[in-house]
Amino acid sequence: MYPDGGDGGAAPADNFGGPLQSKFGTHLEGLIPLILILIIAFFLAVRFDVIDPSTPILGTVVDVFQSGAHPTKMLIIGATSREVVNILNDNRDIIDYDLKTTQSLERNPQEILANYEIVMLDQSEEANKEVSKKLGEAIEKFVKSGGKFILVKDSGIRRPDTYDVIGWKNTFGDIVPVECDRVINDQPTCINRFIVQGKLLRQDEDHPIMEGIEIFPADPLRNATFEVFDVGTNGKEIAFIESSGQDKKEFVGIVEKNLVIGKSLYFNYNPGKTRGVFESTLDYLR
């Protein structure tokens, strides 16, 4: 027998939550088959080459589903500093990097870049600052396909066998967050090199790259030595460099440009000088 109470008794358990929960459950049940169909369709498209899994963003998705978490693949083009290499070696658990020259990428740069999630162009340790139009266009496509790009100092500022190209726009399109358009005394300012004694200061207080880092060096009695270039910005400035002394001058430090799905960062100094900032950059781009 049922307990007394008639219609005033408690509602049956399967009606708990009322109409709202019932509607939510119905919608959720309807979405689950759709999600499964989309996942299956994606992998079938990859399997039969309808979608190219070698593009940076799709390649990452496929790798994650197939093999789980993995170290981020990073390519360094050129000759970077010993400090940068040391930081990367200390972070082998999260970064798997390769070093290549611009010459080794001339034959099929687009196919090679598709194997990486981060590409860094750093020719700061070599005299040659040239990047071919073919490689520049491959890097541009890499970024616009969802890749992450880091450019250091005056790397890639020239093109081989071309004397009328200075700067980045003609080679890399619109992905570089700095520019070389300003001219003083018939010289593009971005080829002007300065040795600055001073500090790196945070410009964007909310940016993850500078989280917990307001100034470098943090010791008020110390300064660092930076090699910098006189560049203009066409992106979001994250940090700047200020010279010491009474006649203070400011230079671009770190600039970012967000594209639709890719990112491009510029360092106007050796990133290895600021270990904390560079490690935060790697975390941010991963």
N, C-alpha and C positions, 0 to 999 in steps of 0.2 A: 504494500500500500504506500501511496505518496503521503507526505506530511500535509497536515491541514494548512489552509491559507488560501486555497483557490487561486484566483487571478492575482492576488497581492503578493504571491511568493516571489523568490528571486528568479531572474531571467536565466534561461539555460546557458551553460558555459559557452556554447558555440556562437552565441549572440553577443558575447562580451566585446565592448568597444563600439557597438552600434553601427550605424550606416557608414560613418567616416572610415573606420577600419576595414569594413567590408569592401568599400570602393577602392581603398588603397591596395588591399590584397588582390582584388580583381585586376587592377592595373599592373601590379608587380608580376602576377602570373602571366599576364599577356606580354610583358617585356622580356621575360626570361627566354622564351623561344626565339624572339627577334634577335637578342644579343648573341645567342648560340649560332643562329644562322649567319650573322655578320662575321663572327669569328671564323666559322667554317669557310665562308666565302672568301675571306681574306687569305687564308692559308692555301685554298685552292687556286686563287689568283697568283700567289707567289709560286706555287708548285708548277703551274702551267705557263709561267713567264708573262702573265697578263700585267702584273705589277713587278717592277724591278726591286728586289730586296737589297740591292747594293747602294741605294741612295742613303745618306746618313741617317735620316729619321726613321725610314722603314727598316733599314738594316739593324738599327738598335732594337726596334720592336721585335723583329724576328729572332734576334740573338737572345733577348730576354726570355721569350716564350720557349725557345729551344734549349737554352743552356742555363737559364737563371742569371743571377747577378754575376757581373764580370768586371775586371778592370777596364777603365775607359781607354780606348785606343787613341793615341796622340802621335802626330807626325810633326817633327821639327825640320824645317827646310832652311838650309844655310849652315851657319856655324855660330852656335849660341855660346854663352859664357859658361865657365866652369861652375859658377855658383848656381846657375839654372840646372845644370846636369846633376849637381849634388842634391838639390831639392827633389828633382824627379826620381833619383835613385833612392832617396829616403821615403818615397811614397809609391814604391813599386806595387804595393797591395791594392792601390786604387788607380794607378796610371801605368799603362803599358805603352812605352814610347819607342819610336824609331827615329833615326837621324838620316836625312837624305840631302843631297845637293840639288840645286836647280837643274843641273845638267842631266841628272839621273831621272828626272821627271819629264823630259822633253818629248818622249815618244808617246806615252799614253797617260798624261797627268790626271784626266778626269776619272779613269778607271782606278788609278792608284789612290787618289784622294777619297774615293767612295768607301775605302776600307777603314777610314778613321772618323772619329767623332769630333776631335779637336785638331786643328792645323795651326802651327805657329811658324811665321816667317821671321827669322832672326838672322840677319847677315852681319851683326855687329862685330863679330870677330874675324871678318874677312874684308878685304878691300873692295871686292866686287859687290855692287849693290843692284845688279841687273836682274830683272825678271822678264821673261819673254811674254809676248801678247798671248800665246797659247796657254801658258801656265797661269797667267793672270786671269784669263777668262774661265779656266777650270776652277780656280779658287773662288771667283765670283759665283759660279754656278753651285759650287759646294755650299757656300754660305746661304744662298737663296733656296737651297734644298733642305735647309735645317741644320747645317753644320756650324761649328763654333770656330772663330778665327781670331788669332792674336798676331798683331803686327808690332815690331819693336824698332824704335828709333827711325833711322833713315833707310831701313831695309826696303828693297823693291822700288827705289825712287827713280831708277833708270831702266831703259830698255836696251838690249844689245843692238849695236849697229844703228842706233837712232840718236841723233844729237839734238833733236827738237822736242824731246819728251823729258820733262822733269816733273816729278810728283807721282801721284798714284791714280788719278782719275782715268787717264787714258789706258792704263793697264788693267785696273781692277774694277772699273765702273764706279758705282756709287756705294760700295760696301765699306770703304775705309772711313773711319770717323774723324779724320783730320785731313787737312788740305794744304796745298803748296801754291796758292794763287797769288799771295802777296809778294810784290817785288820792290826791293830797295836798291838803288844804284845799279839797276839792270840785272840784279841777282835775285833769284827766288829765295825767300827767307828760309825755306826749309832745308837748304844746304848749309846754313850757317850753324856751326857747331860751337857750343859753349861748355866750359867746365865751371860748374856752379858749386860753391860751398853753401849748404843750407839745409832745408828740411822739406820733406813731403808732408803736405797737410790735407786733411779730408775736406772735400768740397760738398759731397752728397752724404749727409749724416745718416741716411737710411739705407744706403747701398750695402749689400752683403759683403762685397769685397773689402770694405773698410770697417766692417763691424768690429767694434772693440779697439780700433786703431784710429786715434785722432791725429797723431803726429808721429813722424819718424825722422830722426831718432827721438825717443820719448824723453831722454835726458835733456833738460833745458840748457845744459852747459856744453852739449855736444852737437856737432853738425856732421852731415854726410857729404861726400863728393859725388856729384851727378854729372854725367855727360848728357847734354840735352840739345834739342834742335828747335829753331824758332818756327813752329807750325801753327796754323789756324785750326779751329775746331768746327765741325759740322755735326757733332753728336753731343752726348750728355757727358759733361766733365765730372769725373768721380773724385779726382785728387789733383792738386797742383803743387809745383815746386817753387819755393820762395828762397831767394838768396839771403845770406846773412849780411850783417853790417848796416850802416845807416842808410845807404842807397839801395834799398830793397827792390829786387825785380822778381816778377812772377813769370813762370813758364808752365806750359801744359804738362801735366803729370800722367794721368790715366783718363782715357776717353772711351765711351761706349756708344755703339750704334746698334739699335735693335731693328732687325728687318721683320718681315712678316712671321717667319719661323726661325730664322738664324740670328746669330749674334756676332758682332765684330768688336774687338777691343784693341786699343792702341796704348803702348807703354813708351813714354818719351825718355826712358832711362833703362838701364839693365834691371829686369825684373828680379834677378837673383839677389840684388842688394837688399831687398825687403822681403825676407823669407815669409813672414806672416801674411803679407799682402798677396804674394804669389800663391801660397798654399790656399788662401781663401778664394783666389781666382780660379784655381783648379776645381775646388769644391763647387763653386758657383756655376762653372761651365759644365760640370758633370750632371 
